[in-house]
């Protein structure tokens, strides 16, 4: 075995006798919503001087000196949330790349050891998304006035970006960024059914653009034909409804805090001395390299400038405790003075440094943001001012507490010298006119006011949002081999390469070990229930009461008499039915409740629902009044349609899982091409009598793992499979490794004939506003 482990770019001492088992996953046949990444089992590292130095530099929460007489306290304050980059090589070949997390530090007879686990970047990035809420993403470049003109501009493919009218289309193709104003009836009081005032038409935000900002927030990009398709780029996240934003400038100022950062009593934020002994290199010269960055950390302490409602604690560390609910902008602006001084002013040093602002909510790190970086060569003294401007949005509940830290990471490298001396460098960071402000965001939706997109986005965590998209379209993810920060993303139907390029692993099979063939029907559930989040608006509740099923859902019954369990595939979005407005030709999503008085008369009432995703359709014929802030109407003969169908009149794709058995508008055409089409292939493979899960052992090596690509199909003895899992591959062992494969079904007949792309509704019926919605029977 010739294994090498690097953490943060530094070679770690490992026990060659200790196994390094890695598991590689892509999905789980028993949990169709699961998308698993690669990981290791717990690995114990010896407490050598090299390893102790690394663990202290990377995982300790402070840079304070440890007490030499009390080694048992050395790692008492290690931070388990720190995750450092790691790579494991076997005979020079990369076997694993991801994140290393320190789980435990153990002291035995005065010797430390460290337990770590390693996980793929994919798993770690999705975990990072959990710390970001969708409405905390910064969309300030799209700020615009609540007025007719910006709404009209979106219908022809324009947005206000940094105040400039900018196209969000390339010829006929939408770019998937920015916002769009489509008609949705949220139950707000209107003078007539077909009159919508500018402050009753809310912006919907493109899903593609939301994901772009979310991926950037966690250091990711994607490579995806599907994400770049017009089907995906025309998806919009609609406003969830309810009371419109009403946080005035006065109210926001009353809930805000402004402050100035202060230095500690010694006149700086943080300070540390690094000592090095210059080592001869055999040629008369000497050198010393600090390859692992040194980290200094200090709590941000401030003097308060304004605090109208007493939300701060100024005793170190500074704390902000919210008394109201809302989105707060964190502003950290100003300059730091970077100072480095040698004790022996004859040596040339090269220094690289970076500074970060760490934000903690309720004592949990939610973001680490780089402020500035620099690189310099100096002989005696380096002194320079670094200016920075930082802005971030955070969603706070009442009594949520914020604290802040500044991190400063630097590395030093000596140039060759013929002086064999001990030297040291003192690094110091001083605050210079730095402000830390926590300002509640103004959010008012009225004619003439500034619209901020994030005020129409849900308080949904980024991982829930992204996993919802994954589940909807049955997406498969894989970090790119050449760059794990690029995630390859495609639906199952398009993720795998052609069977003609399948890798022949027949010669790798260890036929001395058990080969187990399990019918996938044995693992299948009795029912696969594709669902949306439940919402009790008028039409969703009516549909559930009338049809005894959720609008847009789909139940696949496997007809497996031996199965007893059900599998729910549920997305975190609701579905809003399309409904005709009585007396008009307008059809749109409608989400509100009916509130009845004591005299049994009902009135529409807006309700805060759940977020839902719609498709951007073409402008559709229909007369309506577009009312401005002065209550002046403009008659329009087309309206901006958005909804779960891509088109009302000639639909080709539906954002439902199943075909509704009841519609709330007159229709001649409906499509059965919907979200279930992205799941159908895998479901049929599971429930088919020909479906097989094959578990066997193969002779893998580091070279094969280095080039491992789950997109490639596997060929064994003339049969094509999808690789699902590699269990506990240990590059140090010359033994076979167990893998799981799913047989690809080829040439098997479907249980039912494939329907046409769309079909006709034989009964149109009379559509009434509420009471008499006709059941439309669908025939093929």
Secondary structure, 3 states (H helix, E strand, C coil): CCEEEEECCEEECCCCCCCCEEEEECCECCECCCCCCCEECCEEEECCHHHHHHHHHHHECCCCCCCCCCHHHCCCCECCCCEEEEEEEECCEEEEEEEEEEEEEEEECCEEEEEEEEEEHHHHHHHHHCCCEHHHCCCHHHCEECCHHHHHHHHCCEEEECCEEEECEECCEECCCCEEECCEECCCCCCCCCEEEHHHCCEEEEHHHHHHHHHHHCCCEEECCCCCCHHHHCEEEECCCCCCCEECHHHHHHCCEEEEECCCCCCCCEEEEEEEECEECCCCCEECECCCCEEEEEECCEEEEEECCCCEECCCCCEEECCCCEEEEEEEEEEEEEEEEECCCCCCEEEEEEEEEEEEECCEEEEEEEEEEEEEEECCEEEEEEEEEEEEEEEECCCCEEEEEEEEEEEEEECCECCCCEEEEEEEEEEEEEEEEEEECCEECCCCCEECHHHHCCCCEHHHHHHHHHHHHCEEEEECCCCCCEEEEEEHHHHCCCHHHCEECHHHECCCCCCEEEEHHHCCCCEEEEECCCCCCHHHHHHHHHHCCCCCCEEEECCCCCCCCEEEEECCCECCCEEECCCCCCEEEECCEEEECCCCCEEEECCCCCCEEEEEEEEEEEEEEEECCCCCEEEEEEEEEEECECCCCCCCCECCCCCCCCCECCCCEEECCEHHHHCHHHHHHHHCCCCEEEEEEECCCHHHHHCCCCCCCEEECCEEEEEEEEEEEECCCCCCEEEEEEECCCCCCCCCCCCCCEEEECCCCCCCCCCCCCCCCECC
